[in-house]
């Protein structure tokens, strides 16, 4: 088992203290690995959004929201 959800559910239902201790460790490890994945993906999403903003402003001549220029004023 590596999915944190399955591990967590197994820990909730486990009554054997020895097995429960192992499940808690495995669940914490799975949670940590998933958080690392999400952190990396969040950075990748931010980079993609920045790239799209540059494409819109530099190649499609859309207004740059960070320039402070107001539209329709």
C-alpha positions in Angstrom: 0.0 0.0 0.0 1.4 3.4 -0.9 -1.7 5.6 -1.3 -2.0 7.8 1.8 -5.8 7.6 1.8 -5.8 3.8 1.9 -3.1 3.8 4.6 -4.9 6.3 6.7 -8.2 4.4 6.5 -6.4 1.2 7.4 -4.8 3.0 10.5 -8.2 4.2 11.6 -9.7 0.7 11.5 -6.7 -1.1 12.9 -6.9 -2.6 16.4 -3.6 -4.4 16.7 -1.1 -1.9 18.3 1.9 -3.4 16.5 0.2 -3.2 13.1 -1.2 0.2 13.9 2.3 1.6 14.7 3.6 0.3 11.3 0.6 1.8 9.5 1.1 5.2 11.3 4.7 5.3 10.1 3.8 4.2 6.5 0.9 6.8 6.4 3.2 9.6 7.6 5.8 8.7 5.0 3.1 8.6 2.3 1.8 12.0 3.4 5.2 13.5 3.3 6.0 12.1 -0.2 2.6 13.5 -1.4 3.3 16.9 0.1 6.6 17.0 -1.8 4.9 16.1 -5.0 2.3 18.8 -4.5 4.9 21.4 -3.7 6.8 20.6 -6.9 3.6 20.7 -8.9 2.6 24.0 -7.4 5.9 25.5 -8.5 5.4 24.1 -12.0 1.9 25.5 -12.1 3.2 29.0 -11.1 5.8 28.8 -13.8 3.2 27.8 -16.4 1.0 30.7 -15.3 3.9 33.1 -15.6 4.7 31.8 -19.0 1.1 32.3 -20.2 1.1 35.8 -18.8 4.2 36.6 -20.8 2.7 35.1 -23.9 -0.5 37.2 -23.5 1.3 40.4 -22.8 4.3 40.1 -25.2 2.8 38.2 -28.1 -0.9 38.9 -27.9 -0.6 42.5 -26.7 -2.9 42.0 -23.8 -2.5 44.5 -20.9 0.0 43.5 -18.3 -1.8 43.4 -14.9 1.4 44.1 -13.0 2.2 47.3 -14.9 -0.3 49.4 -12.9 -1.9 50.5 -16.2 -5.7 50.8 -15.8 -8.1 49.8 -18.6 -10.9 52.1 -19.5 -9.8 55.1 -17.4 
